[in-house]
Amino acid sequence: MCFYCGRYKEFKDFFSQEDGVWFCNDVCSTVEVLVREYNPDQWSLYIESSKVSLKVVLLYNGNRFPSAPLADAANMKESYEGTRLLLGKVKYDEFEWKLCGDLKVVVLLLGMQLGYRKIINNEDVDILQKDLNRLGEWAVENRMKINRSKCKAIPFTRARVKDPLNYSLMDTLIPKESSCKYL
């Protein structure tokens, strides 16, 4: 316990605050203090978003080392602009870590619509499929794996849908479900 009480002193020079964001200004040194070695290919960037904050944490692939917090915006709402701001502060473009996070974060990064989408006509169906295609392309470009077996399409309607909704993600048909577990 005593060892960790003053541990923050080792890291205080590696963090800055700008635009309401606390962020790591020297990722390499921060990680080296934690694990004594740093290879960007062995780390993934995890983005956590909620309605009132955004956080960015560096995770070691394989869970052998502790996570390294890189950015925290306590009063920033989840948005494309906020997420891009955090990625800019931690110099994501320089390190090009693999990204991990929930689908909501990926949708934010792609600039897609959050929440539910009304599908009224075939044009709306085509727009949603184009967004799913863009999501798949983005995942490949950013070396992000999507567990397609966990993807489900759930229609919320009072009308009887005559035409089946056949959406696909990365050439895999997304099965239609009548309900899902809310996590």
OpenMM code with the backbone's topology and positions (N, CA, C; nanometers):
from openmm import Vec3, app, unit

residues = "MET CYS PHE TYR CYS GLY ARG TYR LYS GLU PHE LYS ASP PHE PHE SER GLN GLU ASP GLY VAL TRP PHE CYS ASN ASP VAL CYS SER THR VAL GLU VAL LEU VAL ARG GLU TYR ASN PRO ASP GLN TRP SER LEU TYR ILE GLU SER SER LYS VAL SER LEU LYS VAL VAL LEU LEU TYR ASN GLY ASN ARG PHE PRO SER ALA PRO LEU ALA ASP ALA ALA ASN MET LYS GLU SER TYR GLU GLY THR ARG LEU LEU LEU GLY LYS VAL LYS TYR ASP GLU PHE GLU TRP LYS LEU CYS GLY ASP LEU LYS VAL VAL VAL LEU LEU LEU GLY MET GLN LEU GLY TYR ARG LYS ILE ILE ASN ASN GLU ASP VAL ASP ILE LEU GLN LYS ASP LEU ASN ARG LEU GLY GLU TRP ALA VAL GLU ASN ARG MET LYS ILE ASN ARG SER LYS CYS LYS ALA ILE PRO PHE THR ARG ALA ARG VAL LYS ASP PRO LEU ASN TYR SER LEU MET ASP THR LEU ILE PRO LYS GLU SER SER CYS LYS TYR LEU".split()
positions = [
    Vec3(0.0821, -0.1190, 0.0000),
    Vec3(0.0000, 0.0000, 0.0000),
    Vec3(0.0866, 0.1255, 0.0000),
    Vec3(0.1877, 0.1306, 0.0818),
    Vec3(0.2712, 0.2507, 0.0930),
    Vec3(0.3415, 0.2829, -0.0386),
    Vec3(0.3805, 0.1790, -0.1125),
    Vec3(0.4505, 0.1990, -0.2386),
    Vec3(0.3640, 0.2790, -0.3355),
    Vec3(0.2342, 0.2492, -0.3420),
    Vec3(0.1461, 0.3119, -0.4381),
    Vec3(0.0998, 0.4514, -0.3966),
    Vec3(0.1092, 0.4853, -0.2691),
    Vec3(0.0623, 0.6171, -0.2223),
    Vec3(0.1324, 0.7315, -0.2941),
    Vec3(0.2602, 0.7219, -0.3194),
    Vec3(0.3345, 0.8292, -0.3848),
    Vec3(0.3675, 0.7994, -0.5291),
    Vec3(0.3104, 0.6944, -0.5862),
    Vec3(0.3459, 0.6511, -0.7211),
    Vec3(0.3113, 0.7554, -0.8267),
    Vec3(0.2092, 0.8369, -0.8014),
    Vec3(0.1678, 0.9354, -0.9003),
    Vec3(0.2809, 1.0329, -0.9317),
    Vec3(0.3730, 1.0542, -0.8362),
    Vec3(0.4814, 1.1503, -0.8566),
    Vec3(0.5692, 1.1134, -0.9755),
    Vec3(0.5831, 0.9817, -1.0028),
    Vec3(0.6616, 0.9371, -1.1176),
    Vec3(0.5986, 0.9802, -1.2495),
    Vec3(0.4669, 1.0002, -1.2499),
    Vec3(0.3943, 1.0238, -1.3740),
    Vec3(0.3491, 1.1673, -1.3949),
    Vec3(0.3612, 1.2520, -1.2943),
    Vec3(0.3006, 1.3848, -1.3029),
    Vec3(0.3565, 1.4684, -1.4181),
    Vec3(0.4819, 1.4485, -1.4563),
    Vec3(0.5394, 1.5256, -1.5666),
    Vec3(0.4955, 1.4744, -1.7031),
    Vec3(0.4339, 1.3572, -1.7067),
    Vec3(0.3921, 1.2974, -1.8334),
    Vec3(0.2499, 1.3342, -1.8728),
    Vec3(0.1801, 1.4123, -1.7898),
    Vec3(0.0397, 1.4455, -1.8174),
    Vec3(0.0195, 1.5963, -1.8220),
    Vec3(-0.0743, 1.6373, -1.9079),
    Vec3(-0.1084, 1.7786, -1.9245),
    Vec3(-0.2599, 1.7924, -1.9254),
    Vec3(-0.3049, 1.9165, -1.9120),
    Vec3(-0.4475, 1.9439, -1.9225),
    Vec3(-0.4692, 2.0575, -2.0203),
    Vec3(-0.5540, 2.0312, -2.1204),
    Vec3(-0.5919, 2.1311, -2.2209),
    Vec3(-0.7342, 2.1022, -2.2638),
    Vec3(-0.8108, 2.2046, -2.2945),
    Vec3(-0.9464, 2.1889, -2.3474),
    Vec3(-1.0337, 2.0982, -2.2610),
    Vec3(-1.0118, 2.0995, -2.1295),
    Vec3(-1.0915, 2.0165, -2.0403),
    Vec3(-1.0551, 1.8695, -2.0435),
    Vec3(-0.9376, 1.8370, -2.0981),
    Vec3(-0.8939, 1.6985, -2.1128),
    Vec3(-0.7606, 1.6791, -2.0415),
    Vec3(-0.7539, 1.5776, -1.9548),
    Vec3(-0.6253, 1.5340, -1.9004),
    Vec3(-0.5719, 1.4308, -1.9975),
    Vec3(-0.4455, 1.4444, -2.0413),
    Vec3(-0.3914, 1.3495, -2.1380),
    Vec3(-0.2423, 1.3284, -2.1161),
    Vec3(-0.1972, 1.2147, -2.1613),
    Vec3(-0.0558, 1.1787, -2.1517),
    Vec3(0.0189, 1.2477, -2.2651),
    Vec3(0.1207, 1.3255, -2.2306),
    Vec3(0.1978, 1.3959, -2.3331),
    Vec3(0.3263, 1.3231, -2.3709),
    Vec3(0.3555, 1.2106, -2.3032),
    Vec3(0.4747, 1.1303, -2.3332),
    Vec3(0.4421, 0.9826, -2.3098),
    Vec3(0.3780, 0.9225, -2.4086),
    Vec3(0.3306, 0.7845, -2.3966),
    Vec3(0.4463, 0.6871, -2.3740),
    Vec3(0.5522, 0.7002, -2.4509),
    Vec3(0.6645, 0.6057, -2.4398),
    Vec3(0.7223, 0.6043, -2.2983),
    Vec3(0.7473, 0.7206, -2.2411),
    Vec3(0.8043, 0.7271, -2.1065),
    Vec3(0.7078, 0.6730, -2.0024),
    Vec3(0.5799, 0.7045, -2.0170),
    Vec3(0.4803, 0.6555, -1.9221),
    Vec3(0.4778, 0.5037, -1.9192),
    Vec3(0.4731, 0.4420, -2.0359),
    Vec3(0.4672, 0.2955, -2.0428),
    Vec3(0.5987, 0.2345, -1.9955),
    Vec3(0.7098, 0.2961, -2.0264),
    Vec3(0.8385, 0.2429, -1.9797),
    Vec3(0.8493, 0.2451, -1.8283),
    Vec3(0.7934, 0.3462, -1.7626),
    Vec3(0.7927, 0.3495, -1.6162),
    Vec3(0.7100, 0.2319, -1.5631),
    Vec3(0.6005, 0.2007, -1.6302),
    Vec3(0.5129, 0.0919, -1.5859),
    Vec3(0.5725, -0.0466, -1.6098),
    Vec3(0.6306, -0.0687, -1.7279),
    Vec3(0.6709, -0.2057, -1.7656),
    Vec3(0.8171, -0.2212, -1.8059),
    Vec3(0.8909, -0.1132, -1.8110),
    Vec3(1.0338, -0.1139, -1.8434),
    Vec3(1.0648, -0.1455, -1.9901),
    Vec3(0.9634, -0.1738, -2.0699),
    Vec3(0.9833, -0.1977, -2.2134),
    Vec3(0.8594, -0.1496, -2.2858),
    Vec3(0.8760, -0.1034, -2.4094),
    Vec3(0.7595, -0.0557, -2.4823),
    Vec3(0.7742, -0.0846, -2.6298),
    Vec3(0.6785, -0.1579, -2.6830),
    Vec3(0.6686, -0.1856, -2.8252),
    Vec3(0.5235, -0.1572, -2.8634),
    Vec3(0.4968, -0.0513, -2.9409),
    Vec3(0.3585, -0.0138, -2.9726),
    Vec3(0.2752, -0.1264, -3.0341),
    Vec3(0.3390, -0.2194, -3.1038),
    Vec3(0.2651, -0.3302, -3.1654),
    Vec3(0.2056, -0.4258, -3.0625),
    Vec3(0.2524, -0.4197, -2.9383),
    Vec3(0.2038, -0.5111, -2.8352),
    Vec3(0.0947, -0.4483, -2.7485),
    Vec3(0.0477, -0.3299, -2.7888),
    Vec3(-0.0524, -0.2585, -2.7086),
    Vec3(-0.1724, -0.2227, -2.7949),
    Vec3(-0.2898, -0.2160, -2.7335),
    Vec3(-0.4127, -0.1737, -2.8001),
    Vec3(-0.4702, -0.0542, -2.7259),
    Vec3(-0.5376, 0.0310, -2.7996),
    Vec3(-0.5994, 0.1489, -2.7412),
    Vec3(-0.7469, 0.1200, -2.7173),
    Vec3(-0.7887, 0.1321, -2.5931),
    Vec3(-0.9280, 0.1087, -2.5566),
    Vec3(-0.9947, 0.2427, -2.5298),
    Vec3(-1.1081, 0.2647, -2.5931),
    Vec3(-1.1826, 0.3890, -2.5757),
    Vec3(-1.3129, 0.3564, -2.5048),
    Vec3(-1.3342, 0.4216, -2.3933),
    Vec3(-1.4559, 0.4040, -2.3133),
    Vec3(-1.5363, 0.5322, -2.3229),
    Vec3(-1.6621, 0.5195, -2.3599),
    Vec3(-1.7454, 0.6393, -2.3678),
    Vec3(-1.8726, 0.6197, -2.2870),
    Vec3(-1.9209, 0.7299, -2.2335),
    Vec3(-2.0496, 0.7299, -2.1660),
    Vec3(-2.1146, 0.8632, -2.1984),
    Vec3(-2.2315, 0.8864, -2.1437),
    Vec3(-2.3015, 1.0104, -2.1735),
    Vec3(-2.2335, 1.1320, -2.1130),
    Vec3(-2.1452, 1.1109, -2.0138),
    Vec3(-2.0828, 1.2244, -1.9461),
    Vec3(-1.9304, 1.2245, -1.9483),
    Vec3(-1.8668, 1.1232, -2.0055),
    Vec3(-1.7203, 1.1239, -2.0072),
    Vec3(-1.6644, 1.0351, -2.1180),
    Vec3(-1.5399, 1.0630, -2.1509),
    Vec3(-1.4641, 0.9815, -2.2457),
    Vec3(-1.3299, 0.9490, -2.1815),
    Vec3(-1.2846, 0.8238, -2.1981),
    Vec3(-1.1557, 0.7821, -2.1436),
    Vec3(-1.0812, 0.7016, -2.2487),
    Vec3(-0.9490, 0.7133, -2.2469),
    Vec3(-0.8636, 0.6364, -2.3366),
    Vec3(-0.7584, 0.5666, -2.2513),
    Vec3(-0.7457, 0.4350, -2.2684),
    Vec3(-0.6533, 0.3544, -2.1901),
    Vec3(-0.5737, 0.2665, -2.2852),
    Vec3(-0.4456, 0.2500, -2.2572),
    Vec3(-0.3602, 0.1611, -2.3346),
    Vec3(-0.3561, 0.0257, -2.2649),
    Vec3(-0.3908, -0.0802, -2.3380),
    Vec3(-0.3950, -0.2157, -2.2818),
    Vec3(-0.2897, -0.3025, -2.3476),
    Vec3(-0.2195, -0.3809, -2.2672),
    Vec3(-0.1198, -0.4733, -2.3208),
    Vec3(-0.1920, -0.5951, -2.3783),
    Vec3(-0.1549, -0.6350, -2.4980),
    Vec3(-0.2141, -0.7537, -2.5596),
    Vec3(-0.1633, -0.8764, -2.4850),
    Vec3(-0.2499, -0.9453, -2.4163),
    Vec3(-0.2096, -1.0620, -2.3393),
    Vec3(-0.2242, -1.0399, -2.1901),
    Vec3(-0.2530, -0.9178, -2.1493),
    Vec3(-0.2853, -0.8885, -2.0092),
    Vec3(-0.1690, -0.9109, -1.9125),
    Vec3(-0.0456, -0.9106, -1.9605),
    Vec3(0.0706, -0.9351, -1.8753),
    Vec3(0.1112, -0.8116, -1.7942),
    Vec3(0.0811, -0.6934, -1.8481),
    Vec3(0.1196, -0.5688, -1.7830),
    Vec3(-0.0041, -0.4880, -1.7471),
    Vec3(0.0093, -0.3924, -1.6540),
    Vec3(-0.1063, -0.3099, -1.6182),
    Vec3(-0.1454, -0.2162, -1.7318),
    Vec3(-0.2698, -0.1718, -1.7289),
    Vec3(-0.3148, -0.0757, -1.8294),
    Vec3(-0.2531, 0.0609, -1.7987),
    Vec3(-0.2433, 0.1429, -1.9024),
    Vec3(-0.1874, 0.2775, -1.8872),
    Vec3(-0.2932, 0.3790, -1.9286),
    Vec3(-0.3480, 0.4547, -1.8335),
    Vec3(-0.4464, 0.5574, -1.8711),
    Vec3(-0.3777, 0.6678, -1.9514),
    Vec3(-0.4386, 0.7040, -2.0649),
    Vec3(-0.3773, 0.8048, -2.1508),
    Vec3(-0.4551, 0.9350, -2.1575),
    Vec3(-0.5874, 0.9288, -2.1425),
    Vec3(-0.6656, 1.0521, -2.1514),
    Vec3(-0.7978, 1.0346, -2.0784),
    Vec3(-0.8471, 1.1457, -2.0250),
    Vec3(-0.9735, 1.1442, -1.9533),
    Vec3(-1.0391, 1.2808, -1.9695),
    Vec3(-1.1625, 1.2781, -2.0170),
    Vec3(-1.2406, 1.4014, -2.0302),
    Vec3(-1.3691, 1.3808, -1.9519),
    Vec3(-1.3683, 1.4259, -1.8264),
    Vec3(-1.4782, 1.3965, -1.7340),
    Vec3(-1.6105, 1.4593, -1.7752),
    Vec3(-1.6106, 1.5739, -1.8359),
    Vec3(-1.7362, 1.6405, -1.8706),
    Vec3(-1.7591, 1.6482, -2.0205),
    Vec3(-1.7040, 1.5549, -2.0953),
    Vec3(-1.7193, 1.5552, -2.2403),
    Vec3(-1.8192, 1.4476, -2.2804),
    Vec3(-1.9217, 1.4874, -2.3532),
    Vec3(-2.0223, 1.3923, -2.3974),
    Vec3(-1.9680, 1.3097, -2.5134),
    Vec3(-2.0238, 1.1898, -2.5284),
    Vec3(-1.9801, 1.1042, -2.6373),
    Vec3(-2.0207, 1.1671, -2.7705),
    Vec3(-1.9204, 1.1935, -2.8505),
    Vec3(-1.9429, 1.2524, -2.9823),
    Vec3(-1.8212, 1.2227, -3.0684),
    Vec3(-1.8394, 1.2383, -3.1983),
    Vec3(-1.7281, 1.2191, -3.2914),
    Vec3(-1.6163, 1.3187, -3.2612),
    Vec3(-1.6541, 1.4444, -3.2416),
    Vec3(-1.5550, 1.5495, -3.2188),
    Vec3(-1.4754, 1.5239, -3.0907),
    Vec3(-1.5446, 1.4843, -2.9831),
    Vec3(-1.4770, 1.4570, -2.8569),
    Vec3(-1.3816, 1.3388, -2.8666),
    Vec3(-1.4250, 1.2336, -2.9342),
    Vec3(-1.3403, 1.1149, -2.9506),
    Vec3(-1.2179, 1.1478, -3.0342),
    Vec3(-1.2368, 1.2222, -3.1433),
    Vec3(-1.1224, 1.2613, -3.2274),
    Vec3(-1.0272, 1.3525, -3.1495),
    Vec3(-1.0808, 1.4410, -3.0651),
    Vec3(-0.9963, 1.5280, -2.9833),
    Vec3(-0.9063, 1.4447, -2.8919),
    Vec3(-0.9639, 1.3454, -2.8244),
    Vec3(-0.8838, 1.2599, -2.7363),
    Vec3(-0.7778, 1.1829, -2.8143),
    Vec3(-0.8152, 1.1291, -2.9295),
    Vec3(-0.7179, 1.0550, -3.0107),
    Vec3(-0.6056, 1.1468, -3.0578),
    Vec3(-0.6380, 1.2704, -3.0874),
    Vec3(-0.5351, 1.3672, -3.1263),
    Vec3(-0.4409, 1.3986, -3.0116),
    Vec3(-0.4962, 1.4140, -2.8917),
    Vec3(-0.4140, 1.4470, -2.7745),
    Vec3(-0.3128, 1.3367, -2.7429),
    Vec3(-0.3515, 1.2104, -2.7627),
    Vec3(-0.2589, 1.0999, -2.7314),
    Vec3(-0.1782, 1.0561, -2.8543),
    Vec3(-0.1904, 1.1332, -2.9629),
    Vec3(-0.1125, 1.1106, -3.0853),
    Vec3(-0.1366, 0.9721, -3.1453),
    Vec3(-0.2639, 0.9364, -3.1583),
    Vec3(-0.2993, 0.8060, -3.2155),
    Vec3(-0.2405, 0.7888, -3.3551),
    Vec3(-0.2444, 0.8921, -3.4383),
    Vec3(-0.1939, 0.8802, -3.5753),
    Vec3(-0.0447, 0.8477, -3.5787),
    Vec3(0.0280, 0.8890, -3.4777),
    Vec3(0.1722, 0.8608, -3.4707),
    Vec3(0.1991, 0.7155, -3.4323),
    Vec3(0.1227, 0.6618, -3.3376),
    Vec3(0.1490, 0.5273, -3.2856),
    Vec3(0.0705, 0.4184, -3.3578),
    Vec3(-0.0483, 0.4514, -3.4091),
    Vec3(-0.1338, 0.3575, -3.4822),
    Vec3(-0.1589, 0.2277, -3.4061),
    Vec3(-0.1972, 0.2395, -3.2793),
    Vec3(-0.2316, 0.1208, -3.2023),
    Vec3(-0.3562, 0.0574, -3.2610),
    Vec3(-0.3751, -0.0705, -3.2329),
    Vec3(-0.5019, -0.1341, -3.2653),
    Vec3(-0.6059, -0.0732, -3.1716),
    Vec3(-0.7236, -0.0477, -3.2251),
    Vec3(-0.8311, 0.0098, -3.1450),
    Vec3(-0.9233, -0.0986, -3.0937),
    Vec3(-0.9677, -0.0834, -2.9718),
    Vec3(-1.0724, -0.1710, -2.9220),
    Vec3(-1.1702, -0.0863, -2.8428),
    Vec3(-1.2918, -0.1279, -2.8427),
    Vec3(-1.3982, -0.0551, -2.7757),
    Vec3(-1.5303, -0.1141, -2.8179),
    Vec3(-1.6365, -0.0641, -2.7645),
    Vec3(-1.7656, -0.1183, -2.8030),
    Vec3(-1.8084, -0.0590, -2.9371),
    Vec3(-1.9137, -0.1163, -2.9925),
    Vec3(-1.9601, -0.0750, -3.1242),
    Vec3(-2.0004, 0.0717, -3.1259),
    Vec3(-2.0481, 0.1231, -3.0137),
    Vec3(-2.0874, 0.2631, -3.0053),
    Vec3(-1.9682, 0.3541, -3.0352),
    Vec3(-1.8509, 0.3185, -2.9858),
    Vec3(-1.7307, 0.3987, -3.0098),
    Vec3(-1.6936, 0.3950, -3.1577),
    Vec3(-1.7005, 0.2775, -3.2184),
    Vec3(-1.6686, 0.2652, -3.3606),
    Vec3(-1.7657, 0.3492, -3.4432),
    Vec3(-1.8938, 0.3435, -3.4095),
    Vec3(-1.9946, 0.4230, -3.4796),
    Vec3(-1.9626, 0.5716, -3.4653),
    Vec3(-1.9209, 0.6135, -3.3465),
    Vec3(-1.8814, 0.7541, -3.3270),
    Vec3(-1.7652, 0.7918, -3.4174),
    Vec3(-1.6642, 0.7052, -3.4239),
    Vec3(-1.5459, 0.7351, -3.5041),
    Vec3(-1.5770, 0.7417, -3.6529),
    Vec3(-1.6739, 0.6637, -3.6953),
    Vec3(-1.7128, 0.6649, -3.8359),
    Vec3(-1.8083, 0.7796, -3.8691),
    Vec3(-1.8520, 0.8508, -3.7665),
    Vec3(-1.9432, 0.9613, -3.7890),
    Vec3(-2.0843, 0.9165, -3.8219),
    Vec3(-2.1183, 0.7953, -3.7840),
    Vec3(-2.2523, 0.7436, -3.8107),
    Vec3(-2.3504, 0.7930, -3.7056),
    Vec3(-2.4763, 0.7669, -3.7313),
    Vec3(-2.5835, 0.8069, -3.6399),
    Vec3(-2.5843, 0.7166, -3.5181),
    Vec3(-2.5923, 0.7774, -3.3988),
    Vec3(-2.6077, 0.7004, -3.2758),
    Vec3(-2.7553, 0.6722, -3.2510),
    Vec3(-2.7831, 0.5676, -3.1794),
    Vec3(-2.9208, 0.5367, -3.1413),
    Vec3(-2.9933, 0.4582, -3.2477),
    Vec3(-3.1231, 0.4670, -3.2435),
    Vec3(-3.2062, 0.3917, -3.3367),
    Vec3(-3.2264, 0.4697, -3.4648),
    Vec3(-3.2451, 0.3976, -3.5726),
    Vec3(-3.2631, 0.4595, -3.7029),
    Vec3(-3.3973, 0.4156, -3.7602),
    Vec3(-3.4700, 0.5105, -3.8132),
    Vec3(-3.5972, 0.4762, -3.8759),
    Vec3(-3.5712, 0.4235, -4.0159),
    Vec3(-3.6296, 0.3099, -4.0452),
    Vec3(-3.6227, 0.2510, -4.1789),
    Vec3(-3.7640, 0.2588, -4.2358),
    Vec3(-3.7845, 0.3524, -4.3261),
    Vec3(-3.9181, 0.3758, -4.3808),
    Vec3(-3.9315, 0.3180, -4.5212),
    Vec3(-3.8235, 0.3229, -4.5978),
    Vec3(-3.8321, 0.2776, -4.7364),
    Vec3(-3.7017, 0.2075, -4.7762),
    Vec3(-3.6944, 0.1646, -4.9002),
    Vec3(-3.5763, 0.0914, -4.9487),
    Vec3(-3.4512, 0.1780, -4.9488),
    Vec3(-3.4677, 0.3076, -4.9649),
    Vec3(-3.3524, 0.3972, -4.9608),
    Vec3(-3.2873, 0.3946, -4.8215),
    Vec3(-3.3703, 0.3924, -4.7170),
    Vec3(-3.3188, 0.3839, -4.5803),
    Vec3(-3.2460, 0.2517, -4.5570),
    Vec3(-3.2991, 0.1440, -4.6145),
    Vec3(-3.2342, 0.0128, -4.6040),
    Vec3(-3.0963, 0.0192, -4.6691),
    Vec3(-3.0881, 0.0795, -4.7869),
    Vec3(-2.9599, 0.0904, -4.8581),
    Vec3(-2.8597, 0.1758, -4.7807),
    Vec3(-2.9059, 0.2845, -4.7193),
    Vec3(-2.8169, 0.3717, -4.6423),
    Vec3(-2.7586, 0.2957, -4.5228),
    Vec3(-2.8434, 0.2204, -4.4523),
    Vec3(-2.7945, 0.1429, -4.3380),
    Vec3(-2.6941, 0.0366, -4.3829),
    Vec3(-2.7212, -0.0308, -4.4958),
    Vec3(-2.6266, -0.1315, -4.5444),
    Vec3(-2.4943, -0.0677, -4.5848),
    Vec3(-2.4995, 0.0526, -4.6441),
    Vec3(-2.3750, 0.1230, -4.6790),
    Vec3(-2.2948, 0.1567, -4.5532),
    Vec3(-2.3640, 0.1979, -4.4456),
    Vec3(-2.2956, 0.2254, -4.3194),
    Vec3(-2.2325, 0.0984, -4.2626),
    Vec3(-2.3021, -0.0137, -4.2727),
    Vec3(-2.2454, -0.1412, -4.2262),
    Vec3(-2.1233, -0.1795, -4.3091),
    Vec3(-2.1290, -0.1544, -4.4393),
    Vec3(-2.0129, -0.1818, -4.5252),
    Vec3(-1.8947, -0.0938, -4.4862),
    Vec3(-1.9241, 0.0336, -4.4588),
    Vec3(-1.8187, 0.1266, -4.4152),
    Vec3(-1.7576, 0.0834, -4.2828),
    Vec3(-1.8420, 0.0344, -4.1926),
    Vec3(-1.7947, -0.0165, -4.0640),
    Vec3(-1.6997, -0.1348, -4.0848),
    Vec3(-1.7371, -0.2268, -4.1726),
    Vec3(-1.6510, -0.3418, -4.2020),
    Vec3(-1.5180, -0.3011, -4.2626),
    Vec3(-1.5214, -0.2062, -4.3558),
    Vec3(-1.3974, -0.1572, -4.4183),
    Vec3(-1.3078, -0.0889, -4.3158),
    Vec3(-1.3699, -0.0076, -4.2293),
    Vec3(-1.2935, 0.0616, -4.1263),
    Vec3(-1.2274, -0.0383, -4.0313),
    Vec3(-1.3003, -0.1433, -3.9953),
    Vec3(-1.2455, -0.2446, -3.9049),
    Vec3(-1.1231, -0.3114, -3.9670),
    Vec3(-1.1296, -0.3422, -4.0954),
    Vec3(-1.0157, -0.4044, -4.1635),
    Vec3(-0.8975, -0.3084, -4.1684),
    Vec3(-0.9231, -0.1835, -4.2057),
    Vec3(-0.8159, -0.0835, -4.2148),
    Vec3(-0.7472, -0.0601, -4.0808),
    Vec3(-0.8238, -0.0652, -3.9716),
    Vec3(-0.7698, -0.0370, -3.8391),
    Vec3(-0.7366, -0.1630, -3.7596),
    Vec3(-0.7330, -0.2744, -3.8289),
    Vec3(-0.6966, -0.4043, -3.7688),
    Vec3(-0.7831, -0.4363, -3.6466),
    Vec3(-0.9093, -0.3990, -3.6556),
    Vec3(-1.0024, -0.4260, -3.5465),
    Vec3(-1.0854, -0.5478, -3.5818),
    Vec3(-1.0940, -0.6407, -3.4899),
    Vec3(-1.1732, -0.7607, -3.5132),
    Vec3(-1.3138, -0.7395, -3.4598),
    Vec3(-1.4122, -0.7734, -3.5409),
    Vec3(-1.5518, -0.7652, -3.4997),
    Vec3(-1.6034, -0.9076, -3.4860),
    Vec3(-1.6573, -0.9390, -3.3715),
    Vec3(-1.7142, -1.0715, -3.3484),
    Vec3(-1.8511, -1.0742, -3.4155),
    Vec3(-1.8529, -1.1189, -3.5398),
    Vec3(-1.9754, -1.1152, -3.6187),
    Vec3(-2.0816, -1.2100, -3.5647),
    Vec3(-2.0420, -1.3093, -3.4874),
    Vec3(-2.1412, -1.4020, -3.4318),
    Vec3(-2.2269, -1.3347, -3.3243),
    Vec3(-2.1811, -1.2210, -3.2726),
    Vec3(-2.2590, -1.1494, -3.1715),
    Vec3(-2.3445, -1.0380, -3.2314),
    Vec3(-2.3380, -1.0184, -3.3616),
    Vec3(-2.4164, -0.9146, -3.4274),
    Vec3(-2.5576, -0.9657, -3.4542),
    Vec3(-2.6560, -0.8859, -3.4211),
    Vec3(-2.7964, -0.9221, -3.4410),
    Vec3(-2.8713, -0.8007, -3.4938),
    Vec3(-2.9718, -0.8248, -3.5757),
    Vec3(-3.0608, -0.7198, -3.6241),
    Vec3(-3.1934, -0.7365, -3.5518),
    Vec3(-3.2366, -0.6307, -3.4843),
    Vec3(-3.3613, -0.6359, -3.4090),
    Vec3(-3.4532, -0.5256, -3.4599),
    Vec3(-3.5614, -0.5644, -3.5292),
    Vec3(-3.6552, -0.4608, -3.5750),
    Vec3(-3.7512, -0.4222, -3.4625),
    Vec3(-3.7723, -0.2923, -3.4471),
    Vec3(-3.8686, -0.2404, -3.3504),
    Vec3(-3.9808, -0.1762, -3.4312),
    Vec3(-4.0927, -0.2443, -3.4405),
    Vec3(-4.2028, -0.1949, -3.5214),
    Vec3(-4.3350, -0.2500, -3.4723),
    Vec3(-4.4401, -0.1743, -3.5010),
    Vec3(-4.5755, -0.2240, -3.4747),
    Vec3(-4.6345, -0.2840, -3.6015),
    Vec3(-4.5753, -0.2489, -3.7131),
    Vec3(-4.6245, -0.3006, -3.8417),
    Vec3(-4.5657, -0.4387, -3.8690),
    Vec3(-4.6346, -0.5104, -3.9502),
    Vec3(-4.5815, -0.6414, -3.9921),
    Vec3(-4.4895, -0.6174, -4.1108),
    Vec3(-4.3664, -0.6551, -4.0945),
    Vec3(-4.2676, -0.6357, -4.2002),
    Vec3(-4.2798, -0.7509, -4.2980),
    Vec3(-4.3138, -0.7164, -4.4232),
    Vec3(-4.3319, -0.8206, -4.5245),
    Vec3(-4.1988, -0.8638, -4.5835),
    Vec3(-4.1125, -0.7669, -4.6094),
    Vec3(-3.9821, -0.7992, -4.6671),
    Vec3(-3.8825, -0.8233, -4.5546),
    Vec3(-3.8112, -0.9364, -4.5589),
    Vec3(-3.7119, -0.9609, -4.4533),
    Vec3(-3.5954, -0.8613, -4.4645),
    Vec3(-3.5419, -0.8234, -4.3512),
    Vec3(-3.4276, -0.7334, -4.3487),
    Vec3(-3.3016, -0.8184, -4.3566),
    Vec3(-3.2341, -0.8114, -4.4684),
    Vec3(-3.1147, -0.8932, -4.4884),
    Vec3(-2.9908, -0.8049, -4.4882),
    Vec3(-2.9473, -0.7665, -4.3703),
    Vec3(-2.8271, -0.6866, -4.3576),
    Vec3(-2.7073, -0.7790, -4.3410),
    Vec3(-2.5919, -0.7305, -4.3866),
    Vec3(-2.4706, -0.8103, -4.3698),
    Vec3(-2.3570, -0.7215, -4.3217),
    Vec3(-2.2629, -0.7849, -4.2542),
    Vec3(-2.1433, -0.7164, -4.2061),
    Vec3(-2.0240, -0.8011, -4.2445),
    Vec3(-1.9377, -0.7456, -4.3259),
    Vec3(-1.8172, -0.8149, -4.3726),
    Vec3(-1.8546, -0.9498, -4.4343),
    Vec3(-1.9501, -0.9465, -4.5265),
    Vec3(-1.9968, -1.0638, -4.6021),
    Vec3(-2.0610, -1.1718, -4.5158),
    Vec3(-2.1035, -1.1374, -4.3966),
    Vec3(-2.1747, -1.2311, -4.3089),
    Vec3(-2.3143, -1.1765, -4.2844),
    Vec3(-2.4157, -1.2565, -4.3141),
    Vec3(-2.5532, -1.2155, -4.2927),
    Vec3(-2.5779, -1.1960, -4.1433),
    Vec3(-2.6374, -1.0842, -4.1077),
    Vec3(-2.6694, -1.0560, -3.9677),
    Vec3(-2.8063, -1.1177, -3.9392),
    Vec3(-2.8130, -1.2145, -3.8476),
    Vec3(-2.9418, -1.2799, -3.8223),
    Vec3(-3.0401, -1.1871, -3.7516),
    Vec3(-3.1672, -1.2057, -3.7829),
    Vec3(-3.2737, -1.1263, -3.7215),
    Vec3(-3.3130, -1.1925, -3.5901),
    Vec3(-3.3290, -1.1100, -3.4865),
    Vec3(-3.3703, -1.1572, -3.3543),
    Vec3(-3.4942, -1.0807, -3.3106),
    Vec3(-3.5722, -1.1414, -3.2258),
    Vec3(-3.6910, -1.0711, -3.1758),
    Vec3(-3.6618, -0.9997, -3.0435),
    Vec3(-3.5520, -1.0376, -2.9763),
    Vec3(-3.5146, -0.9725, -2.8505),
    Vec3(-3.3659, -0.9918, -2.8262),
    Vec3(-3.3137, -0.9165, -2.7310),
    Vec3(-3.1728, -0.9317, -2.6954),
    Vec3(-3.1544, -0.8926, -2.5502),
    Vec3(-3.0449, -0.9349, -2.4930),
    Vec3(-3.0106, -0.8997, -2.3558),
    Vec3(-2.9460, -0.7619, -2.3573),
    Vec3(-2.9959, -0.6711, -2.2759),
    Vec3(-2.9414, -0.5361, -2.2685),
    Vec3(-2.8314, -0.5350, -2.1642),
    Vec3(-2.7099, -0.4979, -2.2045),
    Vec3(-2.5960, -0.4964, -2.1118),
    Vec3(-2.5626, -0.3557, -2.0730),
] * unit.nanometer
topology = app.Topology()
chain = topology.addChain("A")
for resn in residues:
    res = topology.addResidue(resn, chain)
    for name in ("N", "CA", "C"):
        topology.addAtom(name, app.Element.getBySymbol(name[0]), res)
